[in-house]
């Protein structure tokens, strides 16, 4: 299992983006006009390159797929560590921290008088829903923060004691004393390399992909050329 939360962002962040290798310039020069696929691609995201799933294919095209620790177009990874779940049993503030890309669980006590059929939903960052699951005398909301930042949330419910409850928490990258200890439970689970040398901006592991930018874009452009010049029947 390879859990690529941020490594894939090296496909469109960092690396050589000079001239024709820029996100928009590459689409204009090497994608637009290359058959129906190129024409459609050029209409997406304002004609800019942002491909989140393509590194999964690149991983198989160039690298050592049987060994996630080896370099390749899809990135290279480290074995996952334990302790990635944080449970809060109360409302939180920005001073409360959890691991970015881990699991955050709010286990909040049920207010008195809750009836069967009543519901609650937590909306995180104004857009991401987490529907409550009843667990005995508590409600559980689960969410995985995809960036290291402050995450606000608010609860909408037909239960008076819950509706409008709001708060926030801070997602942060884990300390190296944890990431350096391989999980005994999941020895074949791999994830983004937290080494600062592999960080692209704020994206852990992304330099393991962005270092190959010119190579994989040349390959992509060459494949699209076949769409621009289809074989004659």
Protein Blocks (a to p, Z undefined) as FASTA:
>chain_A
ZZdfklmmmmmggjjfehjlpmklmmmmmmgopajklmmmmmgghhpacdfklmmmmmmm
nccfklmkbgcfkopcddddehiaccdfbdcdfkbccdehiacdddddddehiaehiacd
ddehhlaccddddehjaccdddddfbdcddddddddfbfklgopacddddddddfklmmp
ccfklmmbccddfbfklpghjaghklmmmmmmmmmmmmmmmmmmmmmmccdZZ
